[in-house]
Amino acid sequence: MKLHIVWRNPLPVRHIQRWESVEKAADKSVYLVQEYVLDGADGDGYWATECELQVISGGHAA
């Protein structure tokens, strides 16, 4: 099966992400990964949390 692009959106959705630090300690850091969601045609929007990321220093890899 061969895939083809048959239509391309002339106004693609802008993808804006940010990482917000929630907790910092000597052995771990916790971040919220958020994405800006447009709410309406006038460009207003809000930050929606996609996931929480925990970074642990030292130890063994899983």
All heavy atoms as TSV, in Angstrom:
chain	resi	resn	atom	element	x	y	z
A	1	MET	N	N	0.850	-1.175	0.000
A	1	MET	CA	C	0.000	0.000	0.000
A	1	MET	C	C	0.895	1.238	0.000
A	1	MET	O	O	1.860	1.311	0.729
A	1	MET	CB	C	-0.893	-0.007	1.244
A	1	MET	CG	C	-1.790	1.206	1.295
A	1	MET	SD	S	-3.120	1.083	2.493
A	1	MET	CE	C	-2.277	1.449	3.993
A	2	LYS	N	N	0.556	2.178	-0.842
A	2	LYS	CA	C	1.322	3.402	-0.968
A	2	LYS	C	C	0.507	4.570	-0.422
A	2	LYS	O	O	-0.670	4.731	-0.786
A	2	LYS	CB	C	1.637	3.630	-2.444
A	2	LYS	CG	C	2.778	4.521	-2.693
A	2	LYS	CD	C	3.098	4.486	-4.181
A	2	LYS	CE	C	4.336	5.283	-4.455
A	2	LYS	NZ	N	4.620	5.340	-5.876
A	3	LEU	N	N	1.088	5.357	0.472
A	3	LEU	CA	C	0.388	6.496	1.062
A	3	LEU	C	C	0.708	7.771	0.300
A	3	LEU	O	O	1.829	7.979	-0.136
A	3	LEU	CB	C	0.792	6.673	2.523
A	3	LEU	CG	C	0.479	5.509	3.445
A	3	LEU	CD1	C	1.017	5.788	4.834
A	3	LEU	CD2	C	-1.004	5.246	3.499
A	4	HIS	N	N	-0.299	8.621	0.119
A	4	HIS	CA	C	-0.147	9.893	-0.566
A	4	HIS	C	C	-0.801	10.996	0.252
A	4	HIS	O	O	-1.830	10.777	0.882
A	4	HIS	CB	C	-0.830	9.865	-1.935
A	4	HIS	CG	C	-0.266	8.883	-2.874
A	4	HIS	ND1	N	0.884	9.095	-3.595
A	4	HIS	CD2	C	-0.679	7.646	-3.223
A	4	HIS	CE1	C	1.136	8.057	-4.344
A	4	HIS	NE2	N	0.197	7.138	-4.134
A	5	ILE	N	N	-0.199	12.173	0.209
A	5	ILE	CA	C	-0.839	13.341	0.791
A	5	ILE	C	C	-1.799	13.881	-0.260
A	5	ILE	O	O	-1.391	14.266	-1.340
A	5	ILE	CB	C	0.186	14.420	1.180
A	5	ILE	CG1	C	1.112	13.893	2.269
A	5	ILE	CG2	C	-0.518	15.693	1.637
A	5	ILE	CD1	C	2.236	14.833	2.637
A	6	VAL	N	N	-3.087	13.881	0.072
A	6	VAL	CA	C	-4.082	14.322	-0.901
A	6	VAL	C	C	-4.613	15.716	-0.594
A	6	VAL	O	O	-5.247	16.337	-1.425
A	6	VAL	CB	C	-5.266	13.329	-0.980
A	6	VAL	CG1	C	-4.783	12.005	-1.538
A	6	VAL	CG2	C	-5.916	13.146	0.369
A	7	TRP	N	N	-4.377	16.188	0.622
A	7	TRP	CA	C	-4.848	17.520	0.997
A	7	TRP	C	C	-3.907	18.052	2.059
A	7	TRP	O	O	-3.515	17.343	2.971
A	7	TRP	CB	C	-6.265	17.450	1.547
A	7	TRP	CG	C	-6.774	18.751	2.086
A	7	TRP	CD1	C	-7.219	19.811	1.384
A	7	TRP	CD2	C	-6.874	19.126	3.461
A	7	TRP	NE1	N	-7.595	20.826	2.222
A	7	TRP	CE2	C	-7.394	20.425	3.501
A	7	TRP	CE3	C	-6.564	18.488	4.653
A	7	TRP	CZ2	C	-7.621	21.103	4.698
A	7	TRP	CZ3	C	-6.793	19.156	5.838
A	7	TRP	CH2	C	-7.320	20.453	5.849
A	8	ARG	N	N	-3.549	19.273	1.946
A	8	ARG	CA	C	-2.676	19.898	2.938
A	8	ARG	C	C	-3.406	21.094	3.518
A	8	ARG	O	O	-3.939	21.918	2.776
A	8	ARG	CB	C	-1.364	20.332	2.298
A	8	ARG	CG	C	-0.402	20.860	3.295
A	8	ARG	CD	C	0.905	21.230	2.635
A	8	ARG	NE	N	1.852	21.488	3.687
A	8	ARG	CZ	C	3.096	21.093	3.689
A	8	ARG	NH1	N	3.557	20.445	2.659
A	8	ARG	NH2	N	3.884	21.367	4.681
A	9	ASN	N	N	-3.450	21.173	4.824
A	9	ASN	CA	C	-4.139	22.260	5.503
A	9	ASN	C	C	-3.390	23.565	5.243
A	9	ASN	O	O	-2.239	23.711	5.630
A	9	ASN	CB	C	-4.224	21.972	7.000
A	9	ASN	CG	C	-5.073	22.964	7.738
A	9	ASN	OD1	O	-5.515	23.957	7.183
A	9	ASN	ND2	N	-5.309	22.694	9.007
A	10	PRO	N	N	-4.030	24.560	4.599
A	10	PRO	CA	C	-3.349	25.835	4.338
A	10	PRO	C	C	-3.153	26.663	5.604
A	10	PRO	O	O	-2.318	27.548	5.637
A	10	PRO	CB	C	-4.286	26.539	3.365
A	10	PRO	CG	C	-5.620	25.946	3.624
A	10	PRO	CD	C	-5.370	24.528	4.049
A	11	LEU	N	N	-3.895	26.344	6.649
A	11	LEU	CA	C	-3.759	27.033	7.937
A	11	LEU	C	C	-3.473	26.003	9.024
A	11	LEU	O	O	-4.338	25.678	9.840
A	11	LEU	CB	C	-5.048	27.810	8.267
A	11	LEU	CG	C	-5.472	28.853	7.236
A	11	LEU	CD1	C	-6.857	29.365	7.541
A	11	LEU	CD2	C	-4.468	29.987	7.189
A	12	PRO	N	N	-2.254	25.472	9.068
A	12	PRO	CA	C	-1.963	24.414	10.036
A	12	PRO	C	C	-2.039	24.938	11.473
A	12	PRO	O	O	-1.819	26.115	11.741
A	12	PRO	CB	C	-0.537	23.989	9.681
A	12	PRO	CG	C	0.049	25.162	9.004
A	12	PRO	CD	C	-1.086	25.849	8.297
A	13	VAL	N	N	-2.369	24.048	12.382
A	13	VAL	CA	C	-2.453	24.391	13.798
A	13	VAL	C	C	-1.052	24.656	14.325
A	13	VAL	O	O	-0.125	23.893	14.069
A	13	VAL	CB	C	-3.105	23.233	14.586
A	13	VAL	CG1	C	-3.123	23.542	16.069
A	13	VAL	CG2	C	-4.496	22.973	14.055
A	14	ARG	N	N	-0.908	25.772	15.026
A	14	ARG	CA	C	0.396	26.069	15.632
A	14	ARG	C	C	0.555	25.219	16.879
A	14	ARG	O	O	-0.364	25.069	17.670
A	14	ARG	CB	C	0.483	27.548	15.988
A	14	ARG	CG	C	0.550	28.400	14.755
A	14	ARG	CD	C	0.836	29.846	15.040
A	14	ARG	NE	N	0.761	30.240	16.411
A	14	ARG	CZ	C	0.307	31.395	16.846
A	14	ARG	NH1	N	-0.152	32.260	15.998
A	14	ARG	NH2	N	0.297	31.685	18.123
A	15	HIS	N	N	1.717	24.654	17.040
A	15	HIS	CA	C	2.000	23.753	18.152
A	15	HIS	C	C	2.971	24.461	19.096
A	15	HIS	O	O	4.136	24.641	18.769
A	15	HIS	CB	C	2.612	22.464	17.613
A	15	HIS	CG	C	2.853	21.433	18.648
A	15	HIS	ND1	N	1.844	20.714	19.224
A	15	HIS	CD2	C	3.984	21.004	19.221
A	15	HIS	CE1	C	2.353	19.877	20.102
A	15	HIS	NE2	N	3.667	20.032	20.114
A	16	ILE	N	N	2.467	24.885	20.249
A	16	ILE	CA	C	3.290	25.589	21.225
A	16	ILE	C	C	3.301	24.777	22.504
A	16	ILE	O	O	2.243	24.463	23.050
A	16	ILE	CB	C	2.745	27.011	21.499
A	16	ILE	CG1	C	2.635	27.807	20.211
A	16	ILE	CG2	C	3.622	27.721	22.510
A	16	ILE	CD1	C	1.892	29.113	20.363
A	17	GLN	N	N	4.491	24.396	22.967
A	17	GLN	CA	C	4.632	23.630	24.201
A	17	GLN	C	C	5.544	24.365	25.164
A	17	GLN	O	O	6.366	25.178	24.764
A	17	GLN	CB	C	5.249	22.261	23.936
A	17	GLN	CG	C	4.283	21.214	23.513
A	17	GLN	CD	C	4.945	19.846	23.497
A	17	GLN	OE1	O	6.137	19.713	23.270
A	17	GLN	NE2	N	4.162	18.832	23.722
A	18	ARG	N	N	5.393	24.048	26.454
A	18	ARG	CA	C	6.319	24.549	27.453
A	18	ARG	C	C	6.439	23.518	28.564
A	18	ARG	O	O	5.582	22.687	28.763
A	18	ARG	CB	C	5.851	25.888	28.013
A	18	ARG	CG	C	4.639	25.805	28.917
A	18	ARG	CD	C	4.272	27.160	29.471
A	18	ARG	NE	N	3.118	27.069	30.355
A	18	ARG	CZ	C	2.515	28.095	30.869
A	18	ARG	NH1	N	2.936	29.317	30.594
A	18	ARG	NH2	N	1.476	27.945	31.663
A	19	TRP	N	N	7.572	23.593	29.257
A	19	TRP	CA	C	7.816	22.771	30.432
A	19	TRP	C	C	7.813	23.699	31.618
A	19	TRP	O	O	8.533	24.692	31.634
A	19	TRP	CB	C	9.168	22.101	30.354
A	19	TRP	CG	C	9.306	21.031	29.327
A	19	TRP	CD1	C	8.699	20.978	28.103
A	19	TRP	CD2	C	10.109	19.878	29.422
A	19	TRP	NE1	N	9.082	19.857	27.441
A	19	TRP	CE2	C	9.950	19.169	28.228
A	19	TRP	CE3	C	10.941	19.373	30.382
A	19	TRP	CZ2	C	10.605	17.971	27.988
A	19	TRP	CZ3	C	11.596	18.194	30.149
A	19	TRP	CH2	C	11.425	17.494	28.961
A	20	GLU	N	N	7.027	23.400	32.616
A	20	GLU	CA	C	6.966	24.227	33.810
A	20	GLU	C	C	7.466	23.405	34.991
A	20	GLU	O	O	6.965	22.322	35.274
A	20	GLU	CB	C	5.530	24.692	34.051
A	20	GLU	CG	C	5.416	25.681	35.165
A	20	GLU	CD	C	4.024	26.275	35.258
A	20	GLU	OE1	O	3.377	26.455	34.227
A	20	GLU	OE2	O	3.601	26.549	36.387
A	21	SER	N	N	8.472	23.937	35.686
A	21	SER	CA	C	9.040	23.238	36.828
A	21	SER	C	C	8.071	23.305	38.008
A	21	SER	O	O	7.604	24.369	38.383
A	21	SER	CB	C	10.375	23.881	37.201
A	21	SER	OG	O	10.918	23.242	38.336
A	22	VAL	N	N	7.760	22.134	38.574
A	22	VAL	CA	C	6.831	22.057	39.690
A	22	VAL	C	C	7.573	21.801	40.991
A	22	VAL	O	O	7.240	22.359	42.029
A	22	VAL	CB	C	5.797	20.927	39.449
A	22	VAL	CG1	C	4.867	20.768	40.626
A	22	VAL	CG2	C	5.012	21.189	38.188
A	23	GLU	N	N	8.599	20.963	40.936
A	23	GLU	CA	C	9.338	20.574	42.142
A	23	GLU	C	C	10.799	20.359	41.785
A	23	GLU	O	O	11.115	19.734	40.779
A	23	GLU	CB	C	8.736	19.274	42.699
A	23	GLU	CG	C	9.450	18.716	43.887
A	23	GLU	CD	C	8.880	17.357	44.312
A	23	GLU	OE1	O	7.726	17.064	43.978
A	23	GLU	OE2	O	9.627	16.614	44.955
A	24	LYS	N	N	11.690	20.910	42.604
A	24	LYS	CA	C	13.123	20.686	42.404
A	24	LYS	C	C	13.729	20.280	43.733
A	24	LYS	O	O	13.526	20.929	44.746
A	24	LYS	CB	C	13.814	21.948	41.896
A	24	LYS	CG	C	13.617	22.188	40.440
A	24	LYS	CD	C	14.656	23.138	39.908
A	24	LYS	CE	C	14.505	23.182	38.401
A	24	LYS	NZ	N	15.728	23.379	37.733
A	25	ALA	N	N	14.462	19.189	43.716
A	25	ALA	CA	C	15.180	18.702	44.887
A	25	ALA	C	C	16.544	18.225	44.416
A	25	ALA	O	O	16.833	18.226	43.225
A	25	ALA	CB	C	14.393	17.568	45.548
A	26	ALA	N	N	17.386	17.817	45.355
A	26	ALA	CA	C	18.731	17.375	44.990
A	26	ALA	C	C	18.711	16.101	44.154
A	26	ALA	O	O	19.545	15.929	43.272
A	26	ALA	CB	C	19.556	17.149	46.255
A	27	ASP	N	N	17.742	15.213	44.399
A	27	ASP	CA	C	17.724	13.918	43.712
A	27	ASP	C	C	16.683	13.800	42.607
A	27	ASP	O	O	16.694	12.853	41.838
A	27	ASP	CB	C	17.515	12.794	44.723
A	27	ASP	CG	C	16.213	12.947	45.494
A	27	ASP	OD1	O	15.649	14.060	45.503
A	27	ASP	OD2	O	15.771	11.949	46.090
A	28	LYS	N	N	15.737	14.759	42.511
A	28	LYS	CA	C	14.737	14.665	41.450
A	28	LYS	C	C	14.149	16.032	41.108
A	28	LYS	O	O	14.197	16.963	41.898
A	28	LYS	CB	C	13.610	13.707	41.822
A	28	LYS	CG	C	12.648	14.242	42.852
A	28	LYS	CD	C	11.490	13.285	43.045
A	28	LYS	CE	C	10.501	13.856	44.046
A	28	LYS	NZ	N	9.332	13.016	44.201
A	29	SER	N	N	13.604	16.112	39.911
A	29	SER	CA	C	12.887	17.300	39.443
A	29	SER	C	C	11.595	16.838	38.785
A	29	SER	O	O	11.562	15.808	38.126
A	29	SER	CB	C	13.711	18.087	38.421
A	29	SER	OG	O	14.900	18.557	39.001
A	30	VAL	N	N	10.525	17.613	38.967
A	30	VAL	CA	C	9.237	17.291	38.378
A	30	VAL	C	C	8.816	18.466	37.499
A	30	VAL	O	O	8.882	19.619	37.921
A	30	VAL	CB	C	8.163	17.013	39.459
A	30	VAL	CG1	C	6.821	16.709	38.817
A	30	VAL	CG2	C	8.595	15.865	40.359
A	31	TYR	N	N	8.401	18.154	36.274
A	31	TYR	CA	C	7.977	19.169	35.310
A	31	TYR	C	C	6.586	18.821	34.786
A	31	TYR	O	O	6.242	17.649	34.651
A	31	TYR	CB	C	8.934	19.223	34.108
A	31	TYR	CG	C	10.345	19.548	34.473
A	31	TYR	CD1	C	11.272	18.537	34.716
A	31	TYR	CD2	C	10.769	20.864	34.564
A	31	TYR	CE1	C	12.583	18.831	35.040
A	31	TYR	CE2	C	12.083	21.170	34.890
A	31	TYR	CZ	C	12.976	20.152	35.131
A	31	TYR	OH	O	14.276	20.444	35.453
A	32	LEU	N	N	5.811	19.845	34.470
A	32	LEU	CA	C	4.556	19.676	33.754
A	32	LEU	C	C	4.812	20.041	32.298
A	32	LEU	O	O	5.358	21.105	32.013
A	32	LEU	CB	C	3.465	20.591	34.305
A	32	LEU	CG	C	2.919	20.272	35.680
A	32	LEU	CD1	C	1.871	21.303	36.074
A	32	LEU	CD2	C	2.329	18.884	35.734
A	33	VAL	N	N	4.445	19.156	31.382
A	33	VAL	CA	C	4.552	19.445	29.962
A	33	VAL	C	C	3.177	19.948	29.537
A	33	VAL	O	O	2.177	19.249	29.678
A	33	VAL	CB	C	4.957	18.195	29.157
A	33	VAL	CG1	C	5.044	18.522	27.675
A	33	VAL	CG2	C	6.283	17.649	29.673
A	34	GLN	N	N	3.128	21.198	29.055
A	34	GLN	CA	C	1.860	21.819	28.714
A	34	GLN	C	C	1.839	22.232	27.249
A	34	GLN	O	O	2.878	22.504	26.663
A	34	GLN	CB	C	1.616	23.052	29.591
A	34	GLN	CG	C	1.543	22.715	31.068
A	34	GLN	CD	C	1.383	23.939	31.921
A	34	GLN	OE1	O	1.979	24.966	31.662
A	34	GLN	NE2	N	0.562	23.828	32.952
A	35	GLU	N	N	0.633	22.266	26.684
A	35	GLU	CA	C	0.447	22.687	25.302
A	35	GLU	C	C	-0.589	23.801	25.275
A	35	GLU	O	O	-1.601	23.743	25.965
A	35	GLU	CB	C	-0.022	21.523	24.441
A	35	GLU	CG	C	-0.193	21.892	22.991
A	35	GLU	CD	C	-0.502	20.700	22.112
A	35	GLU	OE1	O	-0.674	19.593	22.647
A	35	GLU	OE2	O	-0.570	20.878	20.898
A	36	TYR	N	N	-0.334	24.832	24.459
A	36	TYR	CA	C	-1.259	25.946	24.333
A	36	TYR	C	C	-2.395	25.549	23.401
A	36	TYR	O	O	-2.175	25.145	22.265
A	36	TYR	CB	C	-0.545	27.185	23.800
A	36	TYR	CG	C	-1.376	28.442	23.907
A	36	TYR	CD1	C	-1.588	29.036	25.136
A	36	TYR	CD2	C	-1.948	29.016	22.801
A	36	TYR	CE1	C	-2.344	30.179	25.256
A	36	TYR	CE2	C	-2.717	30.160	22.897
A	36	TYR	CZ	C	-2.909	30.738	24.131
A	36	TYR	OH	O	-3.675	31.870	24.240
A	37	VAL	N	N	-3.622	25.635	23.895
A	37	VAL	CA	C	-4.808	25.253	23.136
A	37	VAL	C	C	-5.570	26.515	22.756
A	37	VAL	O	O	-5.928	27.313	23.626
A	37	VAL	CB	C	-5.718	24.320	23.971
A	37	VAL	CG1	C	-6.975	23.957	23.196
A	37	VAL	CG2	C	-4.971	23.081	24.403
A	38	LEU	N	N	-5.783	26.705	21.450
A	38	LEU	CA	C	-6.550	27.867	20.996
A	38	LEU	C	C	-8.025	27.653	21.291
A	38	LEU	O	O	-8.564	26.572	21.084
A	38	LEU	CB	C	-6.348	28.086	19.501
A	38	LEU	CG	C	-4.966	28.563	19.090
A	38	LEU	CD1	C	-4.869	28.624	17.577
A	38	LEU	CD2	C	-4.682	29.920	19.688
A	39	ASP	N	N	-8.674	28.711	21.765
A	39	ASP	CA	C	-10.079	28.647	22.123
A	39	ASP	C	C	-10.825	29.740	21.368
A	39	ASP	O	O	-11.012	30.840	21.867
A	39	ASP	CB	C	-10.231	28.826	23.629
A	39	ASP	CG	C	-11.642	28.579	24.122
A	39	ASP	OD1	O	-12.385	27.873	23.425
A	39	ASP	OD2	O	-11.993	29.094	25.203
A	40	GLY	N	N	-11.196	29.450	20.144
A	40	GLY	CA	C	-11.905	30.428	19.332
A	40	GLY	C	C	-11.040	30.977	18.218
A	40	GLY	O	O	-9.834	30.759	18.158
A	41	ALA	N	N	-11.639	31.736	17.335
A	41	ALA	CA	C	-10.952	32.251	16.159
A	41	ALA	C	C	-10.130	33.501	16.450
A	41	ALA	O	O	-9.286	33.888	15.649
A	41	ALA	CB	C	-11.970	32.561	15.063
A	42	ASP	N	N	-10.343	34.134	17.609
A	42	ASP	CA	C	-9.654	35.389	17.896
A	42	ASP	C	C	-8.257	35.188	18.492
A	42	ASP	O	O	-7.583	36.153	18.818
A	42	ASP	CB	C	-10.498	36.267	18.813
A	42	ASP	CG	C	-10.885	35.567	20.105
A	42	ASP	OD1	O	-10.573	34.378	20.253
A	42	ASP	OD2	O	-11.510	36.224	20.960
A	43	GLY	N	N	-7.797	33.955	18.646
A	43	GLY	CA	C	-6.452	33.694	19.124
A	43	GLY	C	C	-6.329	33.511	20.621
A	43	GLY	O	O	-5.244	33.278	21.129
A	44	ASP	N	N	-7.443	33.634	21.353
A	44	ASP	CA	C	-7.390	33.391	22.792
A	44	ASP	C	C	-7.239	31.902	23.047
A	44	ASP	O	O	-7.658	31.073	22.251
A	44	ASP	CB	C	-8.663	33.894	23.478
A	44	ASP	CG	C	-8.759	35.409	23.467
A	44	ASP	OD1	O	-7.699	36.064	23.402
A	44	ASP	OD2	O	-9.880	35.931	23.530
A	45	GLY	N	N	-6.673	31.567	24.191
A	45	GLY	CA	C	-6.501	30.164	24.506
A	45	GLY	C	C	-6.073	29.973	25.940
A	45	GLY	O	O	-6.128	30.897	26.753
A	46	TYR	N	N	-5.613	28.767	26.237
A	46	TYR	CA	C	-5.199	28.423	27.598
A	46	TYR	C	C	-4.139	27.325	27.522
A	46	TYR	O	O	-3.983	26.654	26.508
A	46	TYR	CB	C	-6.405	27.960	28.419
A	46	TYR	CG	C	-7.125	26.767	27.827
A	46	TYR	CD1	C	-6.791	25.476	28.203
A	46	TYR	CD2	C	-8.128	26.941	26.880
A	46	TYR	CE1	C	-7.436	24.386	27.648
A	46	TYR	CE2	C	-8.785	25.861	26.330
A	46	TYR	CZ	C	-8.441	24.583	26.718
A	46	TYR	OH	O	-9.067	23.502	26.171
A	47	TRP	N	N	-3.392	27.161	28.622
A	47	TRP	CA	C	-2.377	26.123	28.713
A	47	TRP	C	C	-3.006	24.868	29.305
A	47	TRP	O	O	-3.556	24.895	30.393
A	47	TRP	CB	C	-1.207	26.580	29.579
A	47	TRP	CG	C	-0.375	27.607	28.897
A	47	TRP	CD1	C	-0.414	28.946	29.082
A	47	TRP	CD2	C	0.613	27.376	27.910
A	47	TRP	NE1	N	0.486	29.569	28.264
A	47	TRP	CE2	C	1.136	28.631	27.531
A	47	TRP	CE3	C	1.107	26.234	27.282
A	47	TRP	CZ2	C	2.135	28.759	26.569
A	47	TRP	CZ3	C	2.100	26.376	26.326
A	47	TRP	CH2	C	2.600	27.626	25.984
A	48	ALA	N	N	-2.947	23.750	28.591
A	48	ALA	CA	C	-3.482	22.470	29.047
A	48	ALA	C	C	-2.318	21.538	29.368
A	48	ALA	O	O	-1.349	21.445	28.612
A	48	ALA	CB	C	-4.361	21.845	27.971
A	49	THR	N	N	-2.392	20.866	30.502
A	49	THR	CA	C	-1.342	19.940	30.909
A	49	THR	C	C	-1.467	18.642	30.120
A	49	THR	O	O	-2.518	18.017	30.102
A	49	THR	CB	C	-1.427	19.654	32.418
A	49	THR	OG1	O	-1.266	20.887	33.117
A	49	THR	CG2	C	-0.350	18.680	32.852
A	50	GLU	N	N	-0.368	18.253	29.446
A	50	GLU	CA	C	-0.340	17.008	28.682
A	50	GLU	C	C	0.131	15.846	29.544
A	50	GLU	O	O	-0.415	14.758	29.493
A	50	GLU	CB	C	0.581	17.142	27.476
A	50	GLU	CG	C	0.049	18.055	26.414
A	50	GLU	CD	C	0.932	18.035	25.186
A	50	GLU	OE1	O	2.153	17.798	25.308
A	50	GLU	OE2	O	0.403	18.231	24.095
A	51	CYS	N	N	1.185	16.080	30.313
A	51	CYS	CA	C	1.713	15.017	31.156
A	51	CYS	C	C	2.627	15.612	32.216
A	51	CYS	O	O	2.955	16.794	32.190
A	51	CYS	CB	C	2.452	13.958	30.335
A	51	CYS	SG	S	3.943	14.568	29.539
A	52	GLU	N	N	3.036	14.778	33.150
A	52	GLU	CA	C	3.980	15.170	34.184
A	52	GLU	C	C	5.239	14.332	33.991
A	52	GLU	O	O	5.161	13.123	33.788
A	52	GLU	CB	C	3.371	14.892	35.566
A	52	GLU	CG	C	4.239	15.354	36.712
A	52	GLU	CD	C	3.547	15.149	38.040
A	52	GLU	OE1	O	2.531	15.815	38.297
A	52	GLU	OE2	O	4.044	14.304	38.816
A	53	LEU	N	N	6.382	14.983	34.011
A	53	LEU	CA	C	7.657	14.311	33.777
A	53	LEU	C	C	8.495	14.396	35.039
A	53	LEU	O	O	8.688	15.478	35.594
A	53	LEU	CB	C	8.391	14.976	32.616
A	53	LEU	CG	C	9.778	14.472	32.289
A	53	LEU	CD1	C	9.708	13.037	31.768
A	53	LEU	CD2	C	10.441	15.371	31.268
A	54	GLN	N	N	8.987	13.247	35.511
A	54	GLN	CA	C	9.824	13.210	36.704
A	54	GLN	C	C	11.227	12.771	36.294
A	54	GLN	O	O	11.403	11.703	35.696
A	54	GLN	CB	C	9.237	12.241	37.726
A	54	GLN	CG	C	9.984	12.242	39.050
A	54	GLN	CD	C	9.331	11.307	40.043
A	54	GLN	OE1	O	9.318	10.094	39.819
A	54	GLN	NE2	N	8.782	11.857	41.094
A	55	VAL	N	N	12.225	13.596	36.607
A	55	VAL	CA	C	13.617	13.300	36.281
A	55	VAL	C	C	14.341	12.981	37.585
A	55	VAL	O	O	14.373	13.809	38.490
A	55	VAL	CB	C	14.289	14.504	35.571
A	55	VAL	CG1	C	15.738	14.180	35.262
A	55	VAL	CG2	C	13.521	14.878	34.311
A	56	ILE	N	N	14.904	11.767	37.668
A	56	ILE	CA	C	15.583	11.312	38.883
A	56	ILE	C	C	17.064	11.167	38.557
A	56	ILE	O	O	17.443	10.529	37.579
A	56	ILE	CB	C	15.021	9.967	39.355
A	56	ILE	CG1	C	13.523	10.119	39.656
A	56	ILE	CG2	C	15.770	9.468	40.578
A	56	ILE	CD1	C	12.835	8.822	39.970
A	57	SER	N	N	17.908	11.776	39.385
A	57	SER	CA	C	19.347	11.688	39.147
A	57	SER	C	C	19.929	10.479	39.855
A	57	SER	O	O	19.439	10.054	40.903
A	57	SER	CB	C	20.045	12.962	39.628
A	57	SER	OG	O	19.863	13.129	41.011
A	58	GLY	N	N	20.978	9.896	39.245
A	58	GLY	CA	C	21.637	8.745	39.829
A	58	GLY	C	C	20.816	7.477	39.664
A	58	GLY	O	O	19.810	7.447	38.975
A	59	GLY	N	N	21.238	6.412	40.300
A	59	GLY	CA	C	20.484	5.153	40.251
A	59	GLY	C	C	20.729	4.392	38.966
A	59	GLY	O	O	21.663	4.672	38.213
A	60	HIS	N	N	19.879	3.441	38.689
A	60	HIS	CA	C	20.008	2.593	37.521
A	60	HIS	C	C	18.904	2.892	36.520
A	60	HIS	O	O	17.795	3.250	36.890
A	60	HIS	CB	C	19.913	1.111	37.919
A	60	HIS	CG	C	20.978	0.704	38.892
A	60	HIS	ND1	N	22.271	0.504	38.521
A	60	HIS	CD2	C	20.931	0.494	40.221
A	60	HIS	CE1	C	22.990	0.168	39.575
A	60	HIS	NE2	N	22.192	0.146	40.645
A	61	ALA	N	N	19.215	2.691	35.251
A	61	ALA	CA	C	18.212	2.899	34.197
A	61	ALA	C	C	17.203	1.769	34.237
A	61	ALA	O	O	17.543	0.621	34.522
A	61	ALA	CB	C	18.880	2.957	32.831
A	62	ALA	N	N	15.963	2.074	33.942
A	62	ALA	CA	C	14.907	1.038	33.958
A	62	ALA	C	C	14.946	0.227	32.698
A	62	ALA	O	O	15.369	0.616	31.674
A	62	ALA	CB	C	13.554	1.702	34.108
